[in-house]
Amino acid sequence: MSEETPREDLESVRREKLDKIAALGLDPWGQRFDDHRAIAEVRALPTPEPGSEGPGPRVRVAGRIVLRRGQGKVHFLQLRDWTDQIQIFLGKNQVGEAAWSLAGLLDLGDLIGVDGTLGFTKTGELTVFADGLTFLGKSLLPPPEKWHGLTDVEQRSRQRYVDLFSNPESMRTFLGRTRILAAFRRVLADRGFVEVEGPTMQSIAGGAAARPFVTHHNALDLNLYLRIALELHLKRLLVGGMERVFEIGRVFRNEGISRKHNPEFTMLEAYQAYGDYHVMMDLTEALICGAIDAIGGGYQRPWGESTVDFTPPWPRRTYADLFREYVGVDPSDETAVRARAETLNLTTVGKDRDVIVSELFEELVEDRLQGPVFVIDYPAAICPLTKRKAGDPAIAERFELFVHGMELANAYTELNDPVLQESLFRNQLAGQKAEDSMATMDDDFVRALKHAMPPAGGLGVGIDRLCMLLLNKASIRDVILFPLLRPEGIV
């Protein structure tokens, strides 16, 4: 589209062509088109080499026109579907008068079906030599200029439908995401897990420390919260006797937006009765390695200008050892911890030592973890849902998986002591703002624990961040089909 031609004028021209297509007796919005094959599958068919005798295989394909050029009684098109694209040869003598009349009304972006023979042109390009043409849908708006695709990042997110059909790399990314999720489900099913669905609207926002979105149920005159985690309802199922459960679901946190954060994101949470956090480490490796196998490309994966080696097993480093290495003081030395925090202008007044330790770890350690590395054995004071380490109640049996400073997974040996859990909840509730999560005690969850939850391991994986890493995308928007954006026109 030239800068001089208004978009509405181009739409008007296309509407005129739509009317002409209808005048040919054709439905300009298409119809059922059975038995066509994916273009990638067609491209893989055995085909006689250029110059050899005998016709190639009969094929039927469908897709969007992304390029066209005409030479008298011949048109060459590039047809793209969600797997690949291929050249189409349209000759007047081959398709007949009716189809040739239709060919003259085709625009970039239109959807067509083609029947023909697969072969090579004299220049050696794989081509479908058409003898049948079916119209499947009119595009009333022109595609991005020269089919280079949308380049503006916000426009790509806002008009994902254009981004997908005009940018093959974007299509590959999101199909890759679906393969990652399918691989997760296969690995979990192979290990005896069952998939369940918890409530998205909840009367108490729990399972994490985050600010929830609030909604209102009119019939019950009740404020509800969009869930901020999947955890507490899945643990209720452990109490009920469902021993291996998982959910892949959306969670919602009313917080900021950044390269790594979207207010609506996807989590996997899985819980295994009679397991612990070591079992969850093994499961995490199996899940991510299974995802890599599904998308291909091997365990040495590009990430920006660097490479991440996902070859298992991955190192396991204690929180305390990493703290001593990168912060330079022992986390148990309160005087040294406070002094080190003050050198970074971190507020220490009125804060528990373990809270300051956590802030120092986030500030000085996390970004230096190239990984993949399991950081294990966290300070218990910052892990209210985690079982304490036998013989050392100051340590929680928890790990987080880091790759290039990003937390990808978080797992615990789950706390199943209802008395301790209730006490920790009450301590955590003290000082919480009313609008924050966990400002209300989840008495039903404590009651569930009193019916005896089996010892268990629990795991949470951030699907979006994992997709960023495995698919080499710098922003979370690049792996979420419809990220949250301001309404169009609002700055």
Wavefront OBJ file of the C-alpha trace (Angstrom):
o trace
v 0.000 0.000 0.000
v 1.495 3.337 -1.022
v 1.535 6.296 1.338
v -0.601 8.251 -1.154
v -3.462 5.762 -1.327
v -5.912 6.040 1.582
v -6.736 2.720 3.187
v -10.470 3.303 2.783
v -10.014 3.695 -0.986
v -8.230 0.371 -1.161
v -11.049 -1.230 0.801
v -13.541 0.255 -1.659
v -11.676 -1.308 -4.600
v -11.682 -4.670 -2.853
v -15.409 -4.409 -2.167
v -15.973 -3.899 -5.873
v -14.018 -7.073 -6.583
v -16.071 -8.883 -3.964
v -19.226 -7.908 -5.850
v -17.715 -9.147 -9.114
v -16.826 -12.476 -7.498
v -20.427 -12.806 -6.334
v -21.564 -11.956 -9.891
v -19.612 -14.997 -11.100
v -21.979 -17.125 -9.022
v -19.398 -17.723 -6.292
v -19.770 -17.231 -2.553
v -17.144 -14.552 -1.805
v -16.882 -15.851 1.760
v -16.084 -19.396 0.712
v -17.373 -22.801 1.651
v -16.259 -26.134 2.976
v -13.038 -27.349 1.360
v -12.291 -30.942 2.326
v -9.196 -33.115 1.987
v -6.615 -30.373 1.504
v -3.167 -31.089 2.904
v -0.851 -28.911 4.969
v 1.634 -27.129 2.725
v 4.572 -28.406 4.781
v 3.316 -31.941 4.185
v 2.948 -31.258 0.456
v 6.466 -29.866 0.255
v 7.785 -33.116 1.754
v 6.156 -35.352 -0.884
v 8.438 -37.242 -3.277
v 8.393 -35.324 -6.565
v 10.077 -36.013 -9.919
v 13.187 -33.902 -10.365
v 13.167 -31.022 -12.886
v 13.496 -32.367 -16.437
v 12.391 -35.895 -15.589
v 9.401 -37.476 -17.301
v 6.067 -38.230 -15.677
v 3.695 -36.046 -13.632
v 4.163 -35.346 -9.960
v 1.619 -36.238 -7.274
v -1.868 -34.742 -7.231
v -2.295 -32.295 -4.352
v -4.938 -30.050 -2.839
v -3.883 -27.054 -0.739
v -5.549 -24.029 0.847
v -4.201 -20.791 2.252
v -3.695 -17.060 1.985
v -2.164 -15.301 -1.040
v 0.990 -13.532 0.127
v 2.554 -12.720 -3.252
v 1.375 -12.548 -6.847
v 2.822 -11.662 -10.194
v 1.199 -11.975 -13.621
v 2.578 -12.606 -17.077
v -0.190 -12.508 -19.715
v -2.097 -15.743 -19.480
v -0.084 -16.928 -16.468
v -0.166 -15.972 -12.788
v 2.331 -17.024 -10.133
v 1.098 -16.891 -6.541
v 2.706 -17.642 -3.196
v 0.203 -19.415 -0.964
v 0.767 -19.603 2.799
v -0.934 -21.712 5.457
v 0.035 -22.167 9.096
v 2.776 -24.665 8.244
v 4.644 -23.195 5.236
v 4.152 -21.559 1.852
v 4.418 -22.741 -1.749
v 4.312 -21.309 -5.267
v 1.153 -21.750 -7.325
v 1.147 -21.686 -11.140
v -2.168 -20.492 -12.591
v -2.450 -20.758 -16.366
v -5.546 -19.788 -18.336
v -5.361 -22.919 -20.456
v -4.968 -25.132 -17.395
v -7.734 -23.759 -15.137
v -10.305 -22.797 -17.754
v -12.239 -19.612 -18.496
v -14.346 -19.493 -15.293
v -11.416 -19.927 -12.926
v -9.331 -17.517 -14.997
v -12.003 -14.847 -14.575
v -11.765 -15.406 -10.828
v -7.958 -15.255 -10.933
v -8.138 -11.715 -12.254
v -10.083 -10.620 -9.164
v -7.682 -12.038 -6.579
v -5.925 -9.743 -4.105
v -3.110 -10.198 -1.638
v -4.614 -11.595 1.542
v -7.421 -13.506 -0.173
v -8.011 -17.136 0.804
v -8.120 -19.737 -1.963
v -8.036 -23.479 -2.482
v -6.006 -25.055 -5.278
v -6.063 -28.471 -6.936
v -3.180 -29.462 -9.143
v 0.008 -31.381 -9.754
v 3.189 -30.926 -7.740
v 6.356 -30.332 -9.717
v 9.206 -27.954 -10.449
v 9.456 -24.918 -12.695
v 12.315 -24.556 -15.140
v 14.125 -22.522 -12.471
v 13.797 -25.393 -10.014
v 11.145 -23.951 -7.682
v 8.685 -26.404 -6.175
v 5.255 -25.443 -7.517
v 1.654 -26.587 -7.591
v 0.546 -26.453 -11.238
v -3.134 -25.656 -10.761
v -5.984 -27.099 -12.745
v -8.649 -26.138 -10.211
v -9.238 -22.914 -8.262
v -11.724 -22.429 -5.390
v -12.398 -19.077 -3.768
v -12.484 -19.307 0.037
v -12.615 -15.773 1.384
v -12.123 -12.107 0.473
v -9.744 -9.863 2.372
v -11.241 -6.384 2.398
v -8.167 -4.803 3.975
v -4.689 -4.907 2.443
v -1.921 -6.792 4.254
v 1.189 -5.090 5.646
v 3.378 -3.507 2.973
v 5.310 -6.083 0.939
v 4.356 -8.845 3.388
v 7.264 -8.057 5.639
v 4.738 -8.214 8.459
v 3.947 -5.812 11.231
v 7.133 -4.381 12.711
v 5.692 -2.146 15.458
v 5.744 -4.228 18.655
v 2.475 -2.874 20.045
v 0.679 -3.268 16.723
v 1.841 -6.867 16.504
v 0.280 -7.544 19.913
v -2.844 -5.508 19.209
v -3.468 -7.013 15.752
v -2.232 -10.518 16.474
v -4.404 -11.848 13.644
v -2.310 -9.838 11.150
v 0.936 -10.656 12.931
v 0.258 -14.394 12.662
v -0.588 -14.528 8.973
v 2.071 -12.029 7.890
v 4.976 -13.078 10.120
v 5.833 -16.786 9.790
v 8.206 -16.474 12.755
v 5.321 -15.352 14.950
v 3.238 -18.318 13.819
v 6.155 -20.660 14.610
v 6.467 -19.125 18.060
v 2.862 -19.704 19.038
v 2.705 -23.179 17.542
v 5.870 -23.860 19.529
v 4.058 -22.727 22.662
v 1.227 -25.182 22.003
v 3.772 -27.992 21.609
v 5.388 -27.040 24.937
v 2.026 -27.254 26.709
v 1.162 -30.543 25.000
v 4.541 -31.956 26.070
v 3.889 -30.921 29.677
v 0.590 -32.763 29.629
v 2.200 -35.895 28.121
v 4.996 -35.984 30.701
v 2.564 -35.530 33.581
v 0.125 -38.122 32.230
v 2.972 -40.612 31.785
v 3.783 -40.113 35.480
v 0.232 -40.752 36.610
v -0.955 -37.165 37.112
v -4.520 -36.150 36.333
v -5.519 -32.702 35.052
v -8.106 -30.783 37.070
v -9.714 -27.347 37.030
v -10.002 -25.092 40.053
v -12.199 -22.003 40.405
v -11.078 -18.797 38.714
v -13.287 -16.613 40.925
v -12.649 -17.079 44.627
v -14.030 -15.555 47.809
v -10.524 -15.424 49.305
v -7.392 -14.653 47.282
v -4.721 -16.999 48.579
v -1.705 -19.094 47.692
v 0.629 -16.179 46.975
v 1.471 -12.650 48.080
v 0.011 -10.448 45.356
v -2.681 -7.832 44.777
v -5.787 -9.420 43.245
v -8.370 -8.157 40.783
v -11.760 -7.661 42.422
v -15.103 -8.394 40.791
v -18.672 -8.569 42.066
v -21.306 -11.287 41.835
v -24.661 -9.550 41.601
v -26.966 -12.444 42.534
v -25.059 -13.162 45.756
v -24.106 -9.503 46.311
v -20.599 -10.775 46.949
v -17.153 -9.443 46.121
v -14.943 -12.078 44.510
v -11.304 -12.202 43.450
v -9.713 -13.507 40.283
v -7.286 -16.150 41.462
v -3.672 -15.192 42.069
v -2.491 -18.815 42.346
v -3.731 -22.362 41.803
v -2.235 -23.832 44.943
v -4.771 -24.036 47.750
v -7.554 -25.763 45.830
v -5.143 -28.333 44.400
v -3.968 -29.137 47.925
v -7.575 -29.651 48.949
v -7.685 -32.371 46.301
v -4.678 -34.068 47.906
v -6.667 -34.168 51.142
v -9.551 -35.684 49.201
v -7.331 -38.536 47.984
v -6.409 -37.393 44.475
v -2.725 -38.212 44.839
v -1.223 -36.659 41.687
v -2.954 -33.586 40.309
v -2.035 -30.683 38.068
v -3.632 -27.646 36.500
v -2.497 -25.433 33.646
v -4.463 -22.260 34.076
v -4.626 -18.505 33.970
v -3.869 -16.513 37.104
v -4.350 -12.782 37.586
v -2.303 -10.263 39.563
v -3.206 -6.590 39.675
v 0.378 -5.424 39.405
v 2.781 -3.889 36.915
v 3.526 -4.698 33.281
v 7.090 -5.274 32.092
v 9.188 -7.388 29.764
v 8.740 -10.273 32.220
v 5.282 -9.504 33.615
v 1.716 -9.503 32.299
v -1.222 -9.139 34.714
v -2.822 -12.261 33.217
v -0.441 -15.175 32.816
v -0.337 -18.975 32.669
v 0.901 -21.275 35.396
v 1.389 -24.985 35.730
v 0.988 -26.261 39.257
v 1.438 -29.941 40.107
v 1.212 -31.797 43.425
v 2.351 -35.320 44.219
v 1.353 -37.088 47.425
v 4.215 -38.772 49.282
v 6.810 -36.783 47.326
v 9.079 -33.886 48.301
v 10.996 -31.056 46.664
v 13.666 -33.424 45.349
v 10.942 -35.340 43.477
v 9.743 -31.998 42.110
v 13.262 -31.159 40.863
v 13.323 -34.392 38.904
v 9.847 -33.634 37.548
v 10.867 -30.097 36.545
v 13.825 -31.409 34.542
v 11.605 -33.997 32.859
v 8.965 -31.400 31.957
v 11.358 -28.866 30.449
v 13.470 -31.466 28.654
v 10.253 -32.994 27.289
v 9.217 -29.564 26.025
v 12.587 -29.070 24.320
v 12.283 -32.463 22.662
v 8.818 -31.474 21.410
v 9.897 -28.200 19.772
v 13.253 -29.521 18.535
v 16.562 -27.734 18.298
v 18.436 -29.560 21.038
v 19.411 -28.667 24.592
v 21.925 -25.981 23.573
v 19.502 -23.135 22.985
v 20.068 -19.526 21.921
v 19.008 -16.793 24.325
v 19.689 -13.364 22.885
v 23.423 -13.163 22.267
v 24.211 -16.104 24.544
v 23.426 -19.820 24.789
v 21.709 -21.807 27.534
v 22.684 -25.449 28.018
v 19.632 -27.363 29.254
v 21.423 -30.729 29.244
v 20.386 -32.517 32.455
v 21.137 -32.975 35.269
v 21.139 -29.316 36.338
v 23.241 -28.070 39.263
v 21.669 -27.666 42.702
v 23.054 -24.852 44.878
v 21.934 -23.881 48.342
v 20.528 -20.421 48.946
v 23.048 -19.831 51.742
v 26.079 -20.784 49.623
v 24.994 -18.495 46.780
v 24.315 -15.686 49.258
v 27.795 -15.982 50.742
v 29.340 -16.131 47.264
v 27.634 -13.095 45.743
v 26.616 -10.943 48.711
v 29.843 -11.522 50.621
v 28.407 -12.133 54.089
v 26.836 -15.050 55.915
v 23.011 -14.883 55.865
v 22.895 -15.935 59.518
v 25.033 -12.954 60.604
v 22.348 -10.328 61.242
v 24.771 -7.470 61.887
v 26.659 -8.134 58.662
v 23.426 -8.569 56.698
v 22.033 -5.234 57.855
v 25.326 -3.467 57.175
v 25.513 -4.928 53.665
v 21.931 -3.828 52.947
v 22.710 -0.288 54.051
v 25.555 -0.085 51.539
v 22.879 -0.550 48.862
v 20.518 1.990 50.478
v 18.002 -0.740 51.312
v 15.686 0.051 54.212
v 16.362 -2.178 57.218
v 14.469 -0.495 60.050
v 11.615 -2.650 61.345
v 12.431 -5.530 58.984
v 13.136 -9.097 59.990
v 16.605 -10.338 59.096
v 15.250 -12.944 56.671
v 13.288 -10.278 54.804
v 16.490 -8.265 54.371
v 18.320 -11.421 53.295
v 15.635 -11.993 50.657
v 15.966 -8.429 49.349
v 19.751 -8.757 49.130
v 19.391 -12.065 47.303
v 17.053 -10.482 44.754
v 19.350 -7.484 44.357
v 22.754 -9.170 44.141
v 22.296 -12.853 43.342
v 19.365 -13.604 41.040
v 20.554 -11.668 37.987
v 23.909 -13.472 38.162
v 22.424 -16.955 37.978
v 22.985 -18.043 34.387
v 21.576 -21.501 34.927
v 19.659 -23.556 34.609
v 20.320 -23.915 38.331
v 18.129 -25.082 41.188
v 18.460 -22.777 44.181
v 17.484 -24.902 47.197
v 16.831 -24.510 50.923
v 15.369 -21.037 51.396
v 15.002 -19.148 54.702
v 11.886 -20.546 56.349
v 10.578 -17.121 57.410
v 9.808 -16.190 53.779
v 8.157 -19.547 52.925
v 4.867 -19.813 54.861
v 3.510 -22.767 52.854
v 6.674 -24.873 53.000
v 7.759 -27.720 55.245
v 10.792 -27.068 57.407
v 13.974 -29.037 56.940
v 14.379 -31.914 59.358
v 16.799 -30.849 62.089
v 16.879 -27.197 60.985
v 13.537 -25.364 61.309
v 15.127 -22.148 60.009
v 15.408 -23.708 56.523
v 12.461 -24.443 54.209
v 12.517 -27.337 51.745
v 11.991 -25.110 48.752
v 13.690 -24.566 45.413
v 13.472 -22.050 42.622
v 14.790 -22.707 39.122
v 16.682 -19.798 37.562
v 17.868 -19.257 34.003
v 19.609 -15.983 33.130
v 18.225 -14.276 36.196
v 14.615 -15.320 35.504
v 12.720 -17.495 37.956
v 11.042 -20.254 35.944
v 9.832 -22.636 38.636
v 9.115 -22.642 42.349
v 8.572 -25.806 44.385
v 8.200 -26.987 47.966
v 7.969 -29.933 50.195
v 4.481 -28.864 51.154
v 3.583 -27.887 54.697
v 0.839 -30.243 55.912
v 0.857 -29.417 59.628
v -2.458 -27.558 60.175
v -1.437 -26.076 63.526
v 1.794 -24.612 62.171
v 0.062 -23.537 58.960
v -2.591 -21.590 60.869
v 0.067 -19.911 63.003
v 2.107 -18.920 59.942
v -0.989 -17.582 58.208
v -1.781 -15.380 61.203
v 1.770 -14.046 61.319
v 1.641 -13.279 57.621
v -1.733 -11.550 57.879
v -0.412 -9.090 60.442
v 0.119 -5.746 58.763
v -1.378 -6.762 55.400
v -3.319 -4.059 53.587
v -6.977 -4.881 53.055
v -6.620 -4.765 49.265
v -3.682 -7.191 49.206
v -3.919 -10.950 48.975
v -3.976 -13.114 52.076
v -5.505 -10.288 54.081
v -8.191 -12.797 55.097
v -7.575 -16.159 56.724
v -8.581 -19.132 54.558
v -10.198 -21.054 57.389
v -11.508 -23.746 55.059
v -8.008 -24.557 53.855
v -6.822 -24.969 57.446
v -9.876 -27.156 58.114
v -8.951 -29.281 55.091
v -5.439 -29.775 56.471
v -6.937 -30.966 59.766
v -8.392 -33.920 57.829
v -4.746 -34.876 57.057
v -3.041 -33.911 53.845
v -0.405 -36.461 52.862
v 3.221 -35.351 52.766
v 3.684 -34.000 49.266
v 5.821 -32.145 46.805
v 4.361 -29.197 44.914
v 5.602 -27.375 41.829
v 4.723 -24.173 40.006
v 6.114 -23.291 36.552
v 5.632 -19.955 34.799
v 4.640 -21.064 31.306
v 5.085 -17.660 29.659
v 8.630 -17.115 30.912
v 9.585 -20.656 29.988
v 8.259 -20.068 26.459
v 10.297 -16.865 26.273
v 13.465 -18.797 27.030
v 12.839 -21.889 24.940
v 11.632 -19.866 21.931
v 14.238 -17.089 22.341
v 11.858 -14.166 22.767
v 12.921 -11.078 24.694
v 9.457 -10.003 25.863
v 6.573 -11.842 27.475
v 4.290 -10.104 24.954
v 5.941 -12.137 22.195
v 4.661 -15.424 23.664
v 1.185 -14.361 24.853
v -1.305 -14.270 22.019
v -3.310 -11.382 23.454
v -1.347 -9.503 26.131
v -3.003 -6.717 28.087
v -2.780 -3.368 26.271
v -4.210 0.071 26.798
v -7.369 0.667 24.739
v -6.467 1.795 21.238
v -5.964 5.545 20.986
v -5.263 6.027 24.709
v -1.714 7.132 25.519
l 1 2 3 4 5 6 7 8 9 10 11 12 13 14 15 16 17 18 19 20 21 22 23 24 25 26 27 28 29 30 31 32 33 34 35 36 37 38 39 40 41 42 43 44 45 46 47 48 49 50 51 52 53 54 55 56 57 58 59 60 61 62 63 64 65 66 67 68 69 70 71 72 73 74 75 76 77 78 79 80 81 82 83 84 85 86 87 88 89 90 91 92 93 94 95 96 97 98 99 100 101 102 103 104 105 106 107 108 109 110 111 112 113 114 115 116 117 118 119 120 121 122 123 124 125 126 127 128 129 130 131 132 133 134 135 136 137 138 139 140 141 142 143 144 145 146 147 148 149 150 151 152 153 154 155 156 157 158 159 160 161 162 163 164 165 166 167 168 169 170 171 172 173 174 175 176 177 178 179 180 181 182 183 184 185 186 187 188 189 190 191 192 193 194 195 196 197 198 199 200 201 202 203 204 205 206 207 208 209 210 211 212 213 214 215 216 217 218 219 220 221 222 223 224 225 226 227 228 229 230 231 232 233 234 235 236 237 238 239 240 241 242 243 244 245 246 247 248 249 250 251 252 253 254 255 256 257 258 259 260 261 262 263 264 265 266 267 268 269 270 271 272 273 274 275 276 277 278 279 280 281 282 283 284 285 286 287 288 289 290 291 292 293 294 295 296 297 298 299 300 301 302 303 304 305 306 307 308 309 310 311 312 313 314 315 316 317 318 319 320 321 322 323 324 325 326 327 328 329 330 331 332 333 334 335 336 337 338 339 340 341 342 343 344 345 346 347 348 349 350 351 352 353 354 355 356 357 358 359 360 361 362 363 364 365 366 367 368 369 370 371 372 373 374 375 376 377 378 379 380 381 382 383 384 385 386 387 388 389 390 391 392 393 394 395 396 397 398 399 400 401 402 403 404 405 406 407 408 409 410 411 412 413 414 415 416 417 418 419 420 421 422 423 424 425 426 427 428 429 430 431 432 433 434 435 436 437 438 439 440 441 442 443 444 445 446 447 448 449 450 451 452 453 454 455 456 457 458 459 460 461 462 463 464 465 466 467 468 469 470 471 472 473 474 475 476 477 478 479 480 481 482 483 484 485 486 487 488 489 490 491
